[in-house]
């Protein structure tokens, strides 16, 4: 990704057991409007465990996003193994707290997560599935060089079908 003069400076660090509070902040009604609403505490605890164990299992990586220079935790980004139309792929997703949205943070953090994917080279494609009515997330896909494949129905969370755009990036391109 090309450096922008005013792009925010962010780093990503692997999700760990101490990041439960961030996950609770990301579970607010405002933050989950595109995903069917907040999850129960039980589901949050289960998700938190999956997030900090995913790298150990070799099935992806979840990160917290830190804004420099103060290392303020502002969101999450990650990728995980997924099967899509019978093919093994990486799925990538991100979430930035409301006070830090529209500043380019999610784009920068997602670019860093994609760099991590490029170092693995396990699957050929990376897909992102933002809702069709989520212009900010769809714009991130365009900025990062994803190709628009088309609209699709996607189940997230389990039991909740949402209409999404399928964006795809070939692993190893746009480095």
C-alpha positions as protocol buffer text, in pm:
chain_id: "A"
residue {
  index: 1
  type: UNK
  ca { x: 0 y: 0 z: 0 }
}
residue {
  index: 2
  type: UNK
  ca { x: 127 y: 346 z: -86 }
}
residue {
  index: 3
  type: UNK
  ca { x: 215 y: 564 z: 211 }
}
residue {
  index: 4
  type: UNK
  ca { x: -10 y: 866 z: 241 }
}
residue {
  index: 5
  type: UNK
  ca { x: 131 y: 1184 z: 387 }
}
residue {
  index: 6
  type: UNK
  ca { x: -138 y: 1218 z: 653 }
}
residue {
  index: 7
  type: UNK
  ca { x: -202 y: 848 z: 709 }
}
residue {
  index: 8
  type: UNK
  ca { x: -231 y: 752 z: 1075 }
}
residue {
  index: 9
  type: UNK
  ca { x: 58 y: 564 z: 1226 }
}
residue {
  index: 10
  type: UNK
  ca { x: -63 y: 233 z: 1360 }
}
residue {
  index: 11
  type: UNK
  ca { x: 86 y: -96 z: 1467 }
}
residue {
  index: 12
  type: UNK
  ca { x: -87 y: -427 z: 1517 }
}
residue {
  index: 13
  type: UNK
  ca { x: -8 y: -670 z: 1796 }
}
residue {
  index: 14
  type: UNK
  ca { x: -132 y: -1024 z: 1844 }
}
residue {
  index: 15
  type: UNK
  ca { x: -451 y: -1051 z: 2046 }
}
residue {
  index: 16
  type: UNK
  ca { x: -386 y: -1177 z: 2399 }
}
residue {
  index: 17
  type: UNK
  ca { x: -580 y: -1274 z: 2710 }
}
residue {
  index: 18
  type: UNK
  ca { x: -576 y: -913 z: 2832 }
}
residue {
  index: 19
  type: UNK
  ca { x: -783 y: -783 z: 2539 }
}
residue {
  index: 20
  type: UNK
  ca { x: -1128 y: -883 z: 2665 }
}
residue {
  index: 21
  type: UNK
  ca { x: -1222 y: -522 z: 2745 }
}
residue {
  index: 22
  type: UNK
  ca { x: -1154 y: -421 z: 2384 }
}
residue {
  index: 23
  type: UNK
  ca { x: -1380 y: -699 z: 2261 }
}
residue {
  index: 24
  type: UNK
  ca { x: -1656 y: -579 z: 2494 }
}
residue {
  index: 25
  type: UNK
  ca { x: -1618 y: -225 z: 2352 }
}
residue {
  index: 26
  type: UNK
  ca { x: -1639 y: -363 z: 1998 }
}
residue {
  index: 27
  type: UNK
  ca { x: -1959 y: -549 z: 2095 }
}
residue {
  index: 28
  type: UNK
  ca { x: -2165 y: -232 z: 2142 }
}
residue {
  index: 29
  type: UNK
  ca { x: -2491 y: -182 z: 1949 }
}
residue {
  index: 30
  type: UNK
  ca { x: -2325 y: 90 z: 1741 }
}
residue {
  index: 31
  type: UNK
  ca { x: -2035 y: -135 z: 1648 }
}
residue {
  index: 32
  type: UNK
  ca { x: -2243 y: -443 z: 1566 }
}
residue {
  index: 33
  type: UNK
  ca { x: -2515 y: -278 z: 1356 }
}
residue {
  index: 34
  type: UNK
  ca { x: -2383 y: -456 z: 1044 }
}
residue {
  index: 35
  type: UNK
  ca { x: -2362 y: -794 z: 1220 }
}
residue {
  index: 36
  type: UNK
  ca { x: -2702 y: -848 z: 1378 }
}
residue {
  index: 37
  type: UNK
  ca { x: -2639 y: -669 z: 1710 }
}
residue {
  index: 38
  type: UNK
  ca { x: -2434 y: -737 z: 2023 }
}
residue {
  index: 39
  type: UNK
  ca { x: -2346 y: -1086 z: 2136 }
}
residue {
  index: 40
  type: UNK
  ca { x: -2418 y: -1227 z: 2481 }
}
residue {
  index: 41
  type: UNK
  ca { x: -2143 y: -1227 z: 2745 }
}
residue {
  index: 42
  type: UNK
  ca { x: -2107 y: -1602 z: 2698 }
}
residue {
  index: 43
  type: UNK
  ca { x: -2045 y: -1559 z: 2324 }
}
residue {
  index: 44
  type: UNK
  ca { x: -1802 y: -1273 z: 2389 }
}
residue {
  index: 45
  type: UNK
  ca { x: -1598 y: -1491 z: 2625 }
}
residue {
  index: 46
  type: UNK
  ca { x: -1594 y: -1771 z: 2367 }
}
residue {
  index: 47
  type: UNK
  ca { x: -1492 y: -1530 z: 2087 }
}
residue {
  index: 48
  type: UNK
  ca { x: -1217 y: -1382 z: 2307 }
}
residue {
  index: 49
  type: UNK
  ca { x: -1072 y: -1731 z: 2365 }
}
residue {
  index: 50
  type: UNK
  ca { x: -1083 y: -1806 z: 1989 }
}
residue {
  index: 51
  type: UNK
  ca { x: -909 y: -1474 z: 1918 }
}
residue {
  index: 52
  type: UNK
  ca { x: -613 y: -1534 z: 2146 }
}
residue {
  index: 53
  type: UNK
  ca { x: -578 y: -1902 z: 2054 }
}
residue {
  index: 54
  type: UNK
  ca { x: -612 y: -1871 z: 1675 }
}
residue {
  index: 55
  type: UNK
  ca { x: -241 y: -1803 z: 1608 }
}
residue {
  index: 56
  type: UNK
  ca { x: -137 y: -2097 z: 1828 }
}
residue {
  index: 57
  type: UNK
  ca { x: -362 y: -2326 z: 1623 }
}
residue {
  index: 58
  type: UNK
  ca { x: -221 y: -2197 z: 1292 }
}
residue {
  index: 59
  type: UNK
  ca { x: -565 y: -2106 z: 1156 }
}
residue {
  index: 60
  type: UNK
  ca { x: -519 y: -1730 z: 1135 }
}
residue {
  index: 61
  type: UNK
  ca { x: -425 y: -1434 z: 1349 }
}
residue {
  index: 62
  type: UNK
  ca { x: -620 y: -1172 z: 1540 }
}
residue {
  index: 63
  type: UNK
  ca { x: -462 y: -841 z: 1631 }
}
residue {
  index: 64
  type: UNK
  ca { x: -543 y: -535 z: 1836 }
}
residue {
  index: 65
  type: UNK
  ca { x: -483 y: -204 z: 1659 }
}
residue {
  index: 66
  type: UNK
  ca { x: -265 y: 49 z: 1842 }
}
residue {
  index: 67
  type: UNK
  ca { x: -249 y: 414 z: 1742 }
}
residue {
  index: 68
  type: UNK
  ca { x: 93 y: 576 z: 1766 }
}
residue {
  index: 69
  type: UNK
  ca { x: 256 y: 753 z: 1940 }
}
residue {
  index: 70
  type: UNK
  ca { x: 58 y: 676 z: 2260 }
}
residue {
  index: 71
  type: UNK
  ca { x: -20 y: 309 z: 2181 }
}
residue {
  index: 72
  type: UNK
  ca { x: -389 y: 371 z: 2235 }
}
residue {
  index: 73
  type: UNK
  ca { x: -593 y: 55 z: 2159 }
}
residue {
  index: 74
  type: UNK
  ca { x: -847 y: 157 z: 1893 }
}
residue {
  index: 75
  type: UNK
  ca { x: -978 y: -163 z: 1735 }
}
residue {
  index: 76
  type: UNK
  ca { x: -908 y: -506 z: 1595 }
}
residue {
  index: 77
  type: UNK
  ca { x: -812 y: -665 z: 1266 }
}
residue {
  index: 78
  type: UNK
  ca { x: -752 y: -1024 z: 1177 }
}
residue {
  index: 79
  type: UNK
  ca { x: -770 y: -1308 z: 933 }
}
residue {
  index: 80
  type: UNK
  ca { x: -867 y: -1671 z: 957 }
}
residue {
  index: 81
  type: UNK
  ca { x: -895 y: -1981 z: 743 }
}
residue {
  index: 82
  type: UNK
  ca { x: -1231 y: -2014 z: 572 }
}
residue {
  index: 83
  type: UNK
  ca { x: -1386 y: -2230 z: 304 }
}
residue {
  index: 84
  type: UNK
  ca { x: -1567 y: -2031 z: 36 }
}
residue {
  index: 85
  type: UNK
  ca { x: -1734 y: -2203 z: -260 }
}
residue {
  index: 86
  type: UNK
  ca { x: -1534 y: -2518 z: -186 }
}
residue {
  index: 87
  type: UNK
  ca { x: -1197 y: -2340 z: -181 }
}
residue {
  index: 88
  type: UNK
  ca { x: -970 y: -2275 z: 119 }
}
residue {
  index: 89
  type: UNK
  ca { x: -917 y: -1899 z: 157 }
}
residue {
  index: 90
  type: UNK
  ca { x: -820 y: -1636 z: 412 }
}
residue {
  index: 91
  type: UNK
  ca { x: -1106 y: -1421 z: 534 }
}
residue {
  index: 92
  type: UNK
  ca { x: -1008 y: -1079 z: 669 }
}
residue {
  index: 93
  type: UNK
  ca { x: -1209 y: -848 z: 893 }
}
residue {
  index: 94
  type: UNK
  ca { x: -1160 y: -531 z: 1096 }
}
residue {
  index: 95
  type: UNK
  ca { x: -1336 y: -312 z: 1349 }
}
residue {
  index: 96
  type: UNK
  ca { x: -1237 y: 33 z: 1475 }
}
residue {
  index: 97
  type: UNK
  ca { x: -1395 y: 209 z: 1773 }
}
residue {
  index: 98
  type: UNK
  ca { x: -1629 y: 497 z: 1676 }
}
residue {
  index: 99
  type: UNK
  ca { x: -1404 y: 780 z: 1804 }
}
residue {
  index: 100
  type: UNK
  ca { x: -1129 y: 662 z: 1567 }
}
residue {
  index: 101
  type: UNK
  ca { x: -1329 y: 588 z: 1252 }
}
residue {
  index: 102
  type: UNK
  ca { x: -1292 y: 780 z: 924 }
}
residue {
  index: 103
  type: UNK
  ca { x: -923 y: 848 z: 988 }
}
residue {
  index: 104
  type: UNK
  ca { x: -770 y: 571 z: 774 }
}
residue {
  index: 105
  type: UNK
  ca { x: -685 y: 354 z: 1075 }
}
residue {
  index: 106
  type: UNK
  ca { x: -873 y: 46 z: 954 }
}
residue {
  index: 107
  type: UNK
  ca { x: -711 y: 72 z: 610 }
}
residue {
  index: 108
  type: UNK
  ca { x: -360 y: 96 z: 756 }
}
residue {
  index: 109
  type: UNK
  ca { x: -418 y: -185 z: 1006 }
}
residue {
  index: 110
  type: UNK
  ca { x: -573 y: -413 z: 744 }
}
residue {
  index: 111
  type: UNK
  ca { x: -276 y: -350 z: 513 }
}
residue {
  index: 112
  type: UNK
  ca { x: -49 y: -468 z: 797 }
}
residue {
  index: 113
  type: UNK
  ca { x: -262 y: -780 z: 848 }
}
residue {
  index: 114
  type: UNK
  ca { x: -240 y: -850 z: 474 }
}
residue {
  index: 115
  type: UNK
  ca { x: 140 y: -820 z: 502 }
}
residue {
  index: 116
  type: UNK
  ca { x: 123 y: -1095 z: 764 }
}
residue {
  index: 117
  type: UNK
  ca { x: -84 y: -1310 z: 527 }
}
residue {
  index: 118
  type: UNK
  ca { x: 173 y: -1258 z: 249 }
}
residue {
  index: 119
  type: UNK
  ca { x: 438 y: -1403 z: 482 }
}
residue {
  index: 120
  type: UNK
  ca { x: 232 y: -1722 z: 526 }
}
residue {
  index: 121
  type: UNK
  ca { x: 127 y: -1793 z: 166 }
}
residue {
  index: 122
  type: UNK
  ca { x: -101 y: -2080 z: 277 }
}
residue {
  index: 123
  type: UNK
  ca { x: -401 y: -1994 z: 56 }
}
residue {
  index: 124
  type: UNK
  ca { x: -420 y: -1829 z: -286 }
}
residue {
  index: 125
  type: UNK
  ca { x: -689 y: -1570 z: -204 }
}
residue {
  index: 126
  type: UNK
  ca { x: -794 y: -1329 z: 68 }
}
residue {
  index: 127
  type: UNK
  ca { x: -1165 y: -1241 z: 83 }
}
residue {
  index: 128
  type: UNK
  ca { x: -1350 y: -969 z: 270 }
}
residue {
  index: 129
  type: UNK
  ca { x: -1729 y: -968 z: 308 }
}
residue {
  index: 130
  type: UNK
  ca { x: -1856 y: -624 z: 413 }
}
residue {
  index: 131
  type: UNK
  ca { x: -2232 y: -567 z: 406 }
}
residue {
  index: 132
  type: UNK
  ca { x: -2349 y: -403 z: 86 }
}
residue {
  index: 133
  type: UNK
  ca { x: -2472 y: -102 z: 287 }
}
residue {
  index: 134
  type: UNK
  ca { x: -2141 y: -48 z: 469 }
}
residue {
  index: 135
  type: UNK
  ca { x: -1970 y: 211 z: 247 }
}
residue {
  index: 136
  type: UNK
  ca { x: -1668 y: 259 z: 474 }
}
residue {
  index: 137
  type: UNK
  ca { x: -1569 y: -109 z: 475 }
}
residue {
  index: 138
  type: UNK
  ca { x: -1632 y: -143 z: 103 }
}
residue {
  index: 139
  type: UNK
  ca { x: -1407 y: 161 z: 45 }
}
residue {
  index: 140
  type: UNK
  ca { x: -1128 y: -6 z: 244 }
}
residue {
  index: 141
  type: UNK
  ca { x: -1145 y: -305 z: 9 }
}
residue {
  index: 142
  type: UNK
  ca { x: -1114 y: -75 z: -294 }
}
residue {
  index: 143
  type: UNK
  ca { x: -823 y: 120 z: -140 }
}
residue {
  index: 144
  type: UNK
  ca { x: -633 y: -201 z: -65 }
}
residue {
  index: 145
  type: UNK
  ca { x: -665 y: -333 z: -420 }
}
residue {
  index: 146
  type: UNK
  ca { x: -928 y: -602 z: -369 }
}
residue {
  index: 147
  type: UNK
  ca { x: -1131 y: -699 z: -678 }
}
residue {
  index: 148
  type: UNK
  ca { x: -1509 y: -683 z: -649 }
}
residue {
  index: 149
  type: UNK
  ca { x: -1647 y: -1030 z: -721 }
}
residue {
  index: 150
  type: UNK
  ca { x: -2017 y: -961 z: -658 }
}
residue {
  index: 151
  type: UNK
  ca { x: -2293 y: -959 z: -400 }
}
residue {
  index: 152
  type: UNK
  ca { x: -2354 y: -1269 z: -193 }
}
residue {
  index: 153
  type: UNK
  ca { x: -2547 y: -1397 z: 106 }
}
residue {
  index: 154
  type: UNK
  ca { x: -2324 y: -1461 z: 403 }
}
residue {
  index: 155
  type: UNK
  ca { x: -2409 y: -1608 z: 741 }
}
residue {
  index: 156
  type: UNK
  ca { x: -2274 y: -1396 z: 1026 }
}
residue {
  index: 157
  type: UNK
  ca { x: -2311 y: -1456 z: 1303 }
}
residue {
  index: 158
  type: UNK
  ca { x: -2435 y: -1815 z: 1268 }
}
residue {
  index: 159
  type: UNK
  ca { x: -2808 y: -1811 z: 1202 }
}
residue {
  index: 160
  type: UNK
  ca { x: -2810 y: -1454 z: 1064 }
}
residue {
  index: 161
  type: UNK
  ca { x: -2790 y: -1418 z: 685 }
}
residue {
  index: 162
  type: UNK
  ca { x: -2664 y: -1080 z: 563 }
}
residue {
  index: 163
  type: UNK
  ca { x: -2621 y: -943 z: 211 }
}
residue {
  index: 164
  type: UNK
  ca { x: -2254 y: -873 z: 150 }
}
residue {
  index: 165
  type: UNK
  ca { x: -2010 y: -779 z: -119 }
}
residue {
  index: 166
  type: UNK
  ca { x: -1745 y: -1039 z: -192 }
}
residue {
  index: 167
  type: UNK
  ca { x: -1404 y: -874 z: -238 }
}
residue {
  index: 168
  type: UNK
  ca { x: -1099 y: -1079 z: -331 }
}
residue {
  index: 169
  type: UNK
  ca { x: -725 y: -1017 z: -327 }
}
residue {
  index: 170
  type: UNK
  ca { x: -465 y: -1260 z: -460 }
}
residue {
  index: 171
  type: UNK
  ca { x: -203 y: -1348 z: -200 }
}
residue {
  index: 172
  type: UNK
  ca { x: 135 y: -1209 z: -303 }
}
residue {
  index: 173
  type: UNK
  ca { x: -6 y: -922 z: -511 }
}
residue {
  index: 174
  type: UNK
  ca { x: -6 y: -555 z: -407 }
}
residue {
  index: 175
  type: UNK
  ca { x: 293 y: -607 z: -178 }
}
